Amino acid sequence: GLVEKEQWTRDAIHPSLFQHPTETDLYKVLEEAKQRVPALITQGDHAKALDILVQMKPAIDGFFVGVLVNTDDQALRANRLSLLYAVDALFRHYADFSQITVQGT
C-alpha cells in the first residue's frame, strides 16, 4: 500500500504537527493498543490482542477520510507516514497480514 510505496523512515511521530482531529484520534488508539497488544501476545491471549487491533478500525478509517497523507508539505507527509508505519508495525507484531491469501481471488 501507500506505506510501502513511499520512501520514508521510522521517524518519531510528532503530535504537534497534527492538523486534523483524526490524526490525534488514531495516535491515541495506537498508543493505547501499543501498551496492551504485545503483552497479550506474550501471554498467549491472541484473541484479545486481535480484538484490540480490530477496535482500531474506526480510527484508521477516519484517518484516511480526514487527511491527505501525500500532502505537499514534507513535514506533514513524513509525520503521517510515520504514524501509518507505527500502525503497520503494531499489526505486524500480531501477524504479517500481507502473507494471507484468499483462495479463488
MOPAC internal coordinates of N, CA, C and O (Angstrom, degrees):
PM7 1SCF
backbone

  N    0.0000 0     0.00 0     0.00 0    0    0    0
  C    1.4261 1     0.00 0     0.00 0    1    0    0
  C    1.5094 1   111.43 1     0.00 0    2    1    0
  O    1.2310 1   122.55 1    22.69 1    3    2    1
  N    1.2843 1   112.71 1  -157.31 1    3    2    1
  C    1.4554 1   122.22 1  -176.46 1    5    3    2
  C    1.5210 1   111.97 1   -57.97 1    6    5    3
  O    1.2310 1   120.56 1   136.37 1    7    6    5
  N    1.3043 1   116.53 1   -43.63 1    7    6    5
  C    1.4662 1   120.20 1  -177.47 1    9    7    6
  C    1.5154 1   110.88 1   -62.19 1   10    9    7
  O    1.2310 1   120.04 1   140.92 1   11   10    9
  N    1.3247 1   117.53 1   -39.08 1   11   10    9
  C    1.4575 1   121.24 1  -178.58 1   13   11   10
  C    1.5224 1   111.93 1   -73.14 1   14   13   11
  O    1.2310 1   119.43 1   149.16 1   15   14   13
  N    1.3213 1   118.68 1   -30.84 1   15   14   13
  C    1.4595 1   122.19 1  -176.85 1   17   15   14
  C    1.5236 1   112.38 1   -74.91 1   18   17   15
  O    1.2310 1   120.64 1   147.35 1   19   18   17
  N    1.3074 1   116.38 1   -32.65 1   19   18   17
  C    1.4580 1   120.56 1  -177.76 1   21   19   18
  C    1.5226 1   110.66 1   -80.51 1   22   21   19
  O    1.2310 1   121.33 1   -33.69 1   23   22   21
  N    1.3092 1   115.06 1   146.31 1   23   22   21
  C    1.4599 1   119.64 1   172.56 1   25   23   22
  C    1.5244 1   106.44 1   -94.45 1   26   25   23
  O    1.2310 1   121.04 1   -64.18 1   27   26   25
  N    1.3115 1   115.62 1   115.82 1   27   26   25
  C    1.4490 1   120.11 1  -177.10 1   29   27   26
  C    1.5050 1   108.85 1  -158.32 1   30   29   27
  O    1.2310 1   121.29 1   -10.54 1   31   30   29
  N    1.2908 1   115.13 1   169.46 1   31   30   29
  C    1.4552 1   120.03 1  -177.85 1   33   31   30
  C    1.5199 1   110.02 1  -114.57 1   34   33   31
  O    1.2310 1   121.84 1    -5.53 1   35   34   33
  N    1.3111 1   114.08 1   174.47 1   35   34   33
  C    1.4582 1   120.23 1   179.10 1   37   35   34
  C    1.5230 1   109.84 1   -86.48 1   38   37   35
  O    1.2310 1   120.83 1  -131.32 1   39   38   37
  N    1.3040 1   116.01 1    48.68 1   39   38   37
  C    1.4584 1   120.31 1  -178.91 1   41   39   38
  C    1.5193 1   110.36 1   -62.47 1   42   41   39
  O    1.2310 1   121.72 1   -20.37 1   43   42   41
  N    1.3039 1   114.31 1   159.63 1   43   42   41
  C    1.4584 1   120.21 1   176.74 1   45   43   42
  C    1.5231 1   109.64 1   -62.86 1   46   45   43
  O    1.2310 1   121.43 1   -30.44 1   47   46   45
  N    1.2998 1   114.87 1   149.56 1   47   46   45
  C    1.4580 1   121.06 1   175.23 1   49   47   46
  C    1.5248 1   107.09 1   -86.15 1   50   49   47
  O    1.2310 1   120.71 1   -46.88 1   51   50   49
  N    1.3200 1   116.25 1   133.12 1   51   50   49
  C    1.4619 1   121.62 1  -178.32 1   53   51   50
  C    1.5257 1   109.58 1  -113.06 1   54   53   51
  O    1.2310 1   119.93 1   -83.96 1   55   54   53
  N    1.3372 1   117.74 1    96.04 1   55   54   53
  C    1.4652 1   119.95 1   179.89 1   57   55   54
  C    1.5297 1   113.39 1   -56.61 1   58   57   55
  O    1.2310 1   120.20 1   154.97 1   59   58   57
  N    1.3261 1   117.23 1   -25.03 1   59   58   57
  C    1.4709 1   119.91 1   179.43 1   61   59   58
  C    1.5272 1   111.97 1   -63.87 1   62   61   59
  O    1.2310 1   120.16 1   161.75 1   63   62   61
  N    1.3343 1   117.29 1   -18.25 1   63   62   61
  C    1.4647 1   120.94 1   179.12 1   65   63   62
  C    1.5300 1   112.94 1   -90.56 1   66   65   63
  O    1.2310 1   119.90 1   173.79 1   67   66   65
  N    1.3158 1   117.79 1    -6.21 1   67   66   65
  C    1.4616 1   119.72 1  -179.42 1   69   67   66
  C    1.5241 1   109.50 1   -63.24 1   70   69   67
  O    1.2310 1   121.00 1   -46.80 1   71   70   69
  N    1.3267 1   115.68 1   133.20 1   71   70   69
  C    1.4573 1   121.09 1   179.85 1   73   71   70
  C    1.5218 1   112.68 1  -114.73 1   74   73   71
  O    1.2310 1   120.27 1   166.91 1   75   74   73
  N    1.3042 1   117.09 1   -13.09 1   75   74   73
  C    1.4607 1   120.94 1  -176.05 1   77   75   74
  C    1.5279 1   108.57 1  -128.49 1   78   77   75
  O    1.2310 1   119.97 1   -37.72 1   79   78   77
  N    1.3238 1   117.67 1   142.28 1   79   78   77
  C    1.4711 1   120.04 1  -179.50 1   81   79   78
  C    1.5292 1   113.77 1   -55.90 1   82   81   79
  O    1.2310 1   120.15 1   151.42 1   83   82   81
  N    1.3254 1   117.32 1   -28.58 1   83   82   81
  C    1.4645 1   118.78 1  -178.84 1   85   83   82
  C    1.5256 1   111.99 1   -68.46 1   86   85   83
  O    1.2310 1   120.06 1   153.31 1   87   86   85
  N    1.3186 1   117.49 1   -26.69 1   87   86   85
  C    1.4627 1   120.23 1   175.30 1   89   87   86
  C    1.5304 1   109.55 1   -66.26 1   90   89   87
  O    1.2310 1   121.09 1   134.77 1   91   90   89
  N    1.3152 1   115.53 1   -45.23 1   91   90   89
  C    1.4630 1   120.86 1   178.40 1   93   91   90
  C    1.5200 1   110.77 1   -64.06 1   94   93   91
  O    1.2310 1   120.62 1   136.89 1   95   94   93
  N    1.3285 1   116.42 1   -43.11 1   95   94   93
  C    1.4681 1   120.52 1   179.55 1   97   95   94
  C    1.5241 1   111.17 1   -58.97 1   98   97   95
  O    1.2310 1   120.61 1   132.41 1   99   98   97
  N    1.3262 1   116.44 1   -47.59 1   99   98   97
  C    1.4602 1   120.06 1  -179.21 1  101   99   98
  C    1.5262 1   110.57 1   -64.19 1  102  101   99
  O    1.2310 1   120.45 1   138.09 1  103  102  101
  N    1.3071 1   116.75 1   -41.91 1  103  102  101
  C    1.4634 1   120.63 1   179.61 1  105  103  102
  C    1.5291 1   111.03 1   -60.65 1  106  105  103
  O    1.2310 1   120.44 1   137.32 1  107  106  105
  N    1.3200 1   116.77 1   -42.68 1  107  106  105
  C    1.4703 1   120.49 1  -179.27 1  109  107  106
  C    1.5205 1   111.49 1   -64.03 1  110  109  107
  O    1.2310 1   120.15 1   132.27 1  111  110  109
  N    1.3351 1   117.31 1   -47.73 1  111  110  109
  C    1.4722 1   118.45 1  -178.91 1  113  111  110
  C    1.5249 1   110.47 1   -67.99 1  114  113  111
  O    1.2310 1   120.37 1   147.23 1  115  114  113
  N    1.3244 1   116.90 1   -32.77 1  115  114  113
  C    1.4600 1   120.49 1   176.56 1  117  115  114
  C    1.5245 1   110.46 1   -62.76 1  118  117  115
  O    1.2310 1   120.42 1   131.14 1  119  118  117
  N    1.3184 1   116.80 1   -48.86 1  119  118  117
  C    1.4622 1   120.45 1  -178.49 1  121  119  118
  C    1.5285 1   111.16 1   -62.36 1  122  121  119
  O    1.2310 1   120.45 1   140.32 1  123  122  121
  N    1.3261 1   116.74 1   -39.68 1  123  122  121
  C    1.4676 1   119.97 1   177.61 1  125  123  122
  C    1.5297 1   110.50 1   -64.52 1  126  125  123
  O    1.2310 1   120.82 1   135.40 1  127  126  125
  N    1.3226 1   116.04 1   -44.60 1  127  126  125
  C    1.4719 1   120.29 1  -178.96 1  129  127  126
  C    1.5246 1   111.06 1   -65.93 1  130  129  127
  O    1.2310 1   120.11 1   142.29 1  131  130  129
  N    1.3332 1   117.40 1   -37.71 1  131  130  129
  C    1.4664 1   120.43 1   179.34 1  133  131  130
  C    1.5221 1   111.50 1   -63.04 1  134  133  131
  O    1.2310 1   120.34 1   152.81 1  135  134  133
  N    1.3097 1   116.95 1   -27.19 1  135  134  133
  C    1.4612 1   120.92 1   178.63 1  137  135  134
  C    1.5229 1   111.82 1   -76.73 1  138  137  135
  O    1.2310 1   120.04 1   157.01 1  139  138  137
  N    1.3321 1   117.52 1   -22.99 1  139  138  137
  C    1.4614 1   120.16 1  -172.32 1  141  139  138
  C    1.5229 1   114.48 1  -110.69 1  142  141  139
  O    1.2310 1   120.04 1   137.75 1  143  142  141
  N    1.3252 1   117.52 1   -42.25 1  143  142  141
  C    1.4690 1   120.96 1  -171.18 1  145  143  142
  C    1.5291 1   112.94 1   -60.14 1  146  145  143
  O    1.2310 1   118.49 1   128.52 1  147  146  145
  N    1.3258 1   120.48 1   -51.48 1  147  146  145
  C    1.4728 1   118.75 1  -178.51 1  149  147  146
  C    1.5321 1   113.08 1   -57.77 1  150  149  147
  O    1.2310 1   120.29 1   139.67 1  151  150  149
  N    1.3227 1   117.04 1   -40.33 1  151  150  149
  C    1.4684 1   119.93 1   179.62 1  153  151  150
  C    1.5225 1   110.98 1   -65.51 1  154  153  151
  O    1.2310 1   120.46 1   139.31 1  155  154  153
  N    1.3262 1   116.73 1   -40.69 1  155  154  153
  C    1.4652 1   120.08 1   178.89 1  157  155  154
  C    1.5222 1   111.03 1   -63.71 1  158  157  155
  O    1.2310 1   120.52 1   140.02 1  159  158  157
  N    1.3258 1   116.60 1   -39.98 1  159  158  157
  C    1.4649 1   120.20 1   178.48 1  161  159  158
  C    1.5257 1   109.60 1   -64.27 1  162  161  159
  O    1.2310 1   120.49 1   135.47 1  163  162  161
  N    1.3196 1   116.66 1   -44.53 1  163  162  161
  C    1.4640 1   120.86 1   178.39 1  165  163  162
  C    1.5264 1   111.44 1   -59.52 1  166  165  163
  O    1.2310 1   120.96 1   143.18 1  167  166  165
  N    1.3231 1   115.78 1   -36.82 1  167  166  165
  C    1.4675 1   120.94 1   179.83 1  169  167  166
  C    1.5298 1   112.30 1   -79.19 1  170  169  167
  O    1.2310 1   120.57 1   173.95 1  171  170  169
  N    1.3296 1   116.51 1    -6.05 1  171  170  169
  C    1.4597 1   120.28 1  -179.84 1  173  171  170
  C    1.5131 1   114.38 1    84.43 1  174  173  171
  O    1.2310 1   120.11 1  -170.82 1  175  174  173
  N    1.3295 1   117.40 1     9.18 1  175  174  173
  C    1.4638 1   120.80 1   179.58 1  177  175  174
  C    1.5283 1   109.41 1   -92.36 1  178  177  175
  O    1.2310 1   121.43 1  -111.29 1  179  178  177
  N    1.3218 1   114.86 1    68.71 1  179  178  177
  C    1.4599 1   121.20 1  -176.19 1  181  179  178
  C    1.5225 1   112.11 1   -66.95 1  182  181  179
  O    1.2310 1   120.08 1   147.22 1  183  182  181
  N    1.3111 1   117.44 1   -32.78 1  183  182  181
  C    1.4647 1   120.67 1   179.93 1  185  183  182
  C    1.5260 1   110.56 1   -63.50 1  186  185  183
  O    1.2310 1   119.98 1   135.53 1  187  186  185
  N    1.3177 1   117.65 1   -44.47 1  187  186  185
  C    1.4622 1   121.02 1   179.21 1  189  187  186
  C    1.5254 1   110.58 1   -68.03 1  190  189  187
  O    1.2310 1   120.22 1   141.29 1  191  190  189
  N    1.3248 1   117.18 1   -38.71 1  191  190  189
  C    1.4650 1   120.36 1   177.60 1  193  191  190
  C    1.5234 1   110.20 1   -61.33 1  194  193  191
  O    1.2310 1   120.41 1   135.27 1  195  194  193
  N    1.3239 1   116.83 1   -44.73 1  195  194  193
  C    1.4635 1   120.50 1   178.80 1  197  195  194
  C    1.5185 1   110.63 1   -64.67 1  198  197  195
  O    1.2310 1   120.00 1   141.64 1  199  198  197
  N    1.3123 1   117.61 1   -38.36 1  199  198  197
  C    1.4586 1   121.27 1   178.36 1  201  199  198
  C    1.5257 1   110.71 1   -59.61 1  202  201  199
  O    1.2310 1   120.15 1   138.31 1  203  202  201
  N    1.3165 1   117.32 1   -41.69 1  203  202  201
  C    1.4639 1   121.03 1   178.56 1  205  203  202
  C    1.5242 1   110.26 1   -64.74 1  206  205  203
  O    1.2310 1   120.19 1   137.88 1  207  206  205
  N    1.3228 1   117.25 1   -42.12 1  207  206  205
  C    1.4639 1   120.40 1   178.19 1  209  207  206
  C    1.5218 1   110.75 1   -62.71 1  210  209  207
  O    1.2310 1   120.19 1   137.36 1  211  210  209
  N    1.3120 1   117.24 1   -42.64 1  211  210  209
  C    1.4688 1   121.40 1   179.40 1  213  211  210
  C    1.5291 1   110.34 1   -63.12 1  214  213  211
  O    1.2310 1   120.31 1   143.63 1  215  214  213
  N    1.3153 1   117.01 1   -36.37 1  215  214  213
  C    1.4652 1   120.76 1   179.52 1  217  215  214
  C    1.5295 1   112.56 1   -66.35 1  218  217  215
  O    1.2310 1   119.97 1   166.84 1  219  218  217
  N    1.3189 1   117.66 1   -13.16 1  219  218  217
  C    1.4611 1   121.39 1   177.39 1  221  219  218
  C    1.5247 1   112.30 1   -78.29 1  222  221  219
  O    1.2310 1   120.06 1   166.71 1  223  222  221
  N    1.3289 1   117.48 1   -13.29 1  223  222  221
  C    1.4630 1   121.91 1  -173.74 1  225  223  222
  C    1.5347 1   113.89 1   -52.83 1  226  225  223
  O    1.2310 1   118.54 1   131.70 1  227  226  225
  N    1.3362 1   120.39 1   -48.30 1  227  226  225
  C    1.4664 1   118.38 1  -179.79 1  229  227  226
  C    1.5307 1   113.15 1   -58.83 1  230  229  227
  O    1.2310 1   120.16 1   140.90 1  231  230  229
  N    1.3201 1   117.29 1   -39.10 1  231  230  229
  C    1.4659 1   120.16 1   179.48 1  233  231  230
  C    1.5245 1   111.09 1   -69.18 1  234  233  231
  O    1.2310 1   120.40 1   142.53 1  235  234  233
  N    1.3245 1   116.83 1   -37.47 1  235  234  233
  C    1.4692 1   120.57 1   177.92 1  237  235  234
  C    1.5216 1   109.82 1   -67.13 1  238  237  235
  O    1.2310 1   120.45 1   132.87 1  239  238  237
  N    1.3280 1   116.75 1   -47.13 1  239  238  237
  C    1.4664 1   120.54 1   177.95 1  241  239  238
  C    1.5198 1   110.80 1   -59.03 1  242  241  239
  O    1.2310 1   120.49 1   134.87 1  243  242  241
  N    1.3256 1   116.67 1   -45.13 1  243  242  241
  C    1.4587 1   120.93 1  -179.94 1  245  243  242
  C    1.5132 1   112.45 1   -61.05 1  246  245  243
  O    1.2310 1   120.71 1   141.86 1  247  246  245
  N    1.3112 1   116.26 1   -38.14 1  247  246  245
  C    1.4613 1   120.96 1   178.33 1  249  247  246
  C    1.5244 1   110.57 1   -59.97 1  250  249  247
  O    1.2310 1   120.42 1   132.13 1  251  250  249
  N    1.3325 1   116.81 1   -47.87 1  251  250  249
  C    1.4607 1   119.45 1  -177.42 1  253  251  250
  C    1.5208 1   112.52 1   -70.68 1  254  253  251
  O    1.2310 1   119.86 1   153.93 1  255  254  253
  N    1.3136 1   117.87 1   -26.07 1  255  254  253
  C    1.4600 1   121.09 1   176.10 1  257  255  254
  C    1.5275 1   110.21 1   -79.69 1  258  257  255
  O    1.2310 1   120.41 1   144.65 1  259  258  257
  N    1.3333 1   116.81 1   -35.35 1  259  258  257
  C    1.4542 1   121.17 1  -171.06 1  261  259  258
  C    1.5073 1   116.90 1   -87.13 1  262  261  259
  O    1.2310 1   119.57 1   154.99 1  263  262  261
  N    1.3224 1   118.43 1   -25.01 1  263  262  261
  C    1.4642 1   119.32 1  -174.95 1  265  263  262
  C    1.5264 1   111.58 1  -128.58 1  266  265  263
  O    1.2310 1   121.52 1   -25.22 1  267  266  265
  N    1.3002 1   114.70 1   154.78 1  267  266  265
  C    1.4572 1   121.98 1   171.67 1  269  267  266
  C    1.5240 1   106.12 1   -97.09 1  270  269  267
  O    1.2310 1   120.79 1   -73.27 1  271  270  269
  N    1.3213 1   116.09 1   106.73 1  271  270  269
  C    1.4659 1   119.88 1  -176.71 1  273  271  270
  C    1.5229 1   110.26 1   -63.91 1  274  273  271
  O    1.2310 1   120.15 1   133.94 1  275  274  273
  N    1.3084 1   117.32 1   -46.06 1  275  274  273
  C    1.4645 1   121.62 1  -176.52 1  277  275  274
  C    1.5273 1   111.84 1   -86.90 1  278  277  275
  O    1.2310 1   120.96 1  -129.39 1  279  278  277
  N    1.3036 1   115.77 1    50.61 1  279  278  277
  C    1.4506 1   121.09 1   177.31 1  281  279  278
  C    1.5287 1   110.02 1   -67.85 1  282  281  279
  O    1.2310 1   120.83 1   -20.87 1  283  282  281
  N    1.3236 1   116.03 1   159.13 1  283  282  281
  C    1.4633 1   120.46 1   178.27 1  285  283  282
  C    1.5286 1   112.22 1   -71.34 1  286  285  283
  O    1.2310 1   120.31 1   158.28 1  287  286  285
  N    1.3216 1   117.01 1   -21.72 1  287  286  285
  C    1.4630 1   121.45 1   178.31 1  289  287  286
  C    1.5313 1   108.29 1   -73.47 1  290  289  287
  O    1.2310 1   120.42 1   -70.11 1  291  290  289
  N    1.3148 1   116.81 1   109.89 1  291  290  289
  C    1.4632 1   121.98 1  -174.22 1  293  291  290
  C    1.5310 1   112.84 1   -61.14 1  294  293  291
  O    1.2310 1   120.09 1   141.95 1  295  294  293
  N    1.3187 1   117.44 1   -38.05 1  295  294  293
  C    1.4673 1   120.25 1  -179.50 1  297  295  294
  C    1.5251 1   110.60 1   -66.76 1  298  297  295
  O    1.2310 1   120.48 1   137.20 1  299  298  297
  N    1.3329 1   116.68 1   -42.80 1  299  298  297
  C    1.4657 1   120.04 1   178.41 1  301  299  298
  C    1.5213 1   110.62 1   -65.87 1  302  301  299
  O    1.2310 1   120.95 1   137.14 1  303  302  301
  N    1.3288 1   115.79 1   -42.86 1  303  302  301
  C    1.4668 1   119.87 1   179.57 1  305  303  302
  C    1.5274 1   110.29 1   -59.95 1  306  305  303
  O    1.2310 1   120.47 1   131.50 1  307  306  305
  N    1.3217 1   116.72 1   -48.50 1  307  306  305
  C    1.4659 1   120.39 1  -178.98 1  309  307  306
  C    1.5244 1   110.94 1   -61.74 1  310  309  307
  O    1.2310 1   120.40 1   139.91 1  311  310  309
  N    1.3232 1   116.84 1   -40.09 1  311  310  309
  C    1.4598 1   120.38 1  -179.53 1  313  311  310
  C    1.5294 1   110.78 1   -66.52 1  314  313  311
  O    1.2310 1   120.59 1   137.61 1  315  314  313
  N    1.3214 1   116.49 1   -42.39 1  315  314  313
  C    1.4657 1   120.18 1   179.51 1  317  315  314
  C    1.5266 1   111.29 1   -67.14 1  318  317  315
  O    1.2310 1   120.47 1   141.17 1  319  318  317
  N    1.3108 1   116.71 1   -38.83 1  319  318  317
  C    1.4616 1   119.56 1   177.27 1  321  319  318
  C    1.5266 1   110.92 1   -68.03 1  322  321  319
  O    1.2310 1   120.30 1   144.19 1  323  322  321
  N    1.3158 1   117.03 1   -35.81 1  323  322  321
  C    1.4667 1   119.96 1   176.62 1  325  323  322
  C    1.5225 1   110.60 1   -64.67 1  326  325  323
  O    1.2310 1   120.41 1   141.88 1  327  326  325
  N    1.3171 1   116.83 1   -38.12 1  327  326  325
  C    1.4617 1   120.97 1   176.49 1  329  327  326
  C    1.5250 1   110.03 1   -63.36 1  330  329  327
  O    1.2310 1   120.48 1   135.27 1  331  330  329
  N    1.3243 1   116.69 1   -44.73 1  331  330  329
  C    1.4665 1   120.33 1   177.82 1  333  331  330
  C    1.5245 1   111.40 1   -64.98 1  334  333  331
  O    1.2310 1   120.44 1   141.72 1  335  334  333
  N    1.3171 1   116.77 1   -38.28 1  335  334  333
  C    1.4606 1   119.43 1   177.43 1  337  335  334
  C    1.5257 1   110.26 1   -60.36 1  338  337  335
  O    1.2310 1   120.36 1   137.16 1  339  338  337
  N    1.3172 1   116.92 1   -42.84 1  339  338  337
  C    1.4621 1   120.70 1  -179.24 1  341  339  338
  C    1.5268 1   111.04 1   -64.18 1  342  341  339
  O    1.2310 1   120.34 1   141.31 1  343  342  341
  N    1.3285 1   116.95 1   -38.69 1  343  342  341
  C    1.4673 1   120.41 1   176.08 1  345  343  342
  C    1.5228 1   109.39 1   -63.86 1  346  345  343
  O    1.2310 1   120.78 1   132.98 1  347  346  345
  N    1.3242 1   116.11 1   -47.02 1  347  346  345
  C    1.4670 1   121.11 1   179.52 1  349  347  346
  C    1.5317 1   110.72 1   -59.66 1  350  349  347
  O    1.2310 1   120.39 1   136.55 1  351  350  349
  N    1.3139 1   116.87 1   -43.45 1  351  350  349
  C    1.4693 1   120.72 1  -179.26 1  353  351  350
  C    1.5241 1   111.09 1   -62.61 1  354  353  351
  O    1.2310 1   120.35 1   141.02 1  355  354  353
  N    1.3182 1   116.94 1   -38.98 1  355  354  353
  C    1.4617 1   119.86 1   178.65 1  357  355  354
  C    1.5281 1   110.52 1   -65.38 1  358  357  355
  O    1.2310 1   120.46 1   135.26 1  359  358  357
  N    1.3301 1   116.73 1   -44.74 1  359  358  357
  C    1.4605 1   119.90 1   178.75 1  361  359  358
  C    1.5221 1   110.77 1   -63.44 1  362  361  359
  O    1.2310 1   120.02 1   141.04 1  363  362  361
  N    1.3287 1   117.56 1   -38.96 1  363  362  361
  C    1.4664 1   120.91 1   179.28 1  365  363  362
  C    1.5298 1   111.59 1   -69.47 1  366  365  363
  O    1.2310 1   120.47 1   157.18 1  367  366  365
  N    1.3201 1   116.71 1   -22.82 1  367  366  365
  C    1.4671 1   119.60 1   174.57 1  369  367  366
  C    1.5231 1   109.24 1   -63.81 1  370  369  367
  O    1.2310 1   121.04 1   147.00 1  371  370  369
  N    1.3214 1   115.61 1   -33.00 1  371  370  369
  C    1.4648 1   120.99 1   178.18 1  373  371  370
  C    1.5237 1   110.33 1   -79.50 1  374  373  371
  O    1.2310 1   120.71 1   128.83 1  375  374  373
  N    1.3397 1   116.25 1   -51.17 1  375  374  373
  C    1.4677 1   121.56 1  -178.64 1  377  375  374
  C    1.5172 1   108.91 1  -165.57 1  378  377  375
  O    1.2310 1   120.73 1   -24.49 1  379  378  377
  N    1.3180 1   116.22 1   155.51 1  379  378  377
  C    1.4588 1   121.16 1   174.48 1  381  379  378
  C    1.5237 1   107.04 1   -88.90 1  382  381  379
  O    1.2310 1   121.26 1   -89.07 1  383  382  381
  N    1.3263 1   115.20 1    90.93 1  383  382  381
  C    1.4571 1   120.98 1  -174.83 1  385  383  382
  C    1.5248 1   112.59 1   -65.71 1  386  385  383
  O    1.2310 1   119.83 1   162.05 1  387  386  385
  N    1.3231 1   117.94 1   -17.95 1  387  386  385
  C    1.4659 1   119.97 1   178.00 1  389  387  386
  C    1.5220 1   111.62 1   -68.87 1  390  389  387
  O    1.2310 1   120.33 1   163.22 1  391  390  389
  N    1.3214 1   116.98 1   -16.78 1  391  390  389
  C    1.4626 1   121.05 1  -179.74 1  393  391  390
  C    1.5277 1   113.04 1   -86.40 1  394  393  391
  O    1.2310 1   120.37 1   172.70 1  395  394  393
  N    1.3248 1   116.89 1    -7.30 1  395  394  393
  C    1.4628 1   120.55 1  -179.40 1  397  395  394
  C    1.5190 1   109.19 1   -78.26 1  398  397  395
  O    1.2310 1   120.94 1   -50.07 1  399  398  397
  N    1.3162 1   115.80 1   129.93 1  399  398  397
  C    1.4604 1   120.63 1   176.20 1  401  399  398
  C    1.5183 1   108.80 1  -121.53 1  402  401  399
  O    1.2310 1   121.78 1   -29.29 1  403  402  401
  N    1.3137 1   114.20 1   150.71 1  403  402  401
  C    1.4593 1   120.72 1   178.35 1  405  403  402
  C    1.5115 1   107.56 1  -113.39 1  406  405  403
  O    1.2310 1   120.73 1   -54.38 1  407  406  405
  N    1.3037 1   116.21 1   125.62 1  407  406  405
  C    1.4625 1   119.77 1  -179.45 1  409  407  406
  C    1.5186 1   109.55 1   -65.99 1  410  409  407
  O    1.2310 1   121.58 1   -38.01 1  411  410  409
  N    1.3211 1   114.58 1   141.99 1  411  410  409
  C    1.4518 1   120.38 1   176.89 1  413  411  410
  C    1.5093 1   114.64 1    87.03 1  414  413  411
  O    1.2310 1   120.21 1  -174.02 1  415  414  413
  N    1.3425 1   117.20 1     5.98 1  415  414  413
  C    1.4631 1   118.04 1   178.06 1  417  415  414
  C    1.5009 1   110.52 1  -117.61 1  418  417  415
  O    1.2310 1   120.10 1   180.00 1  419  418  417

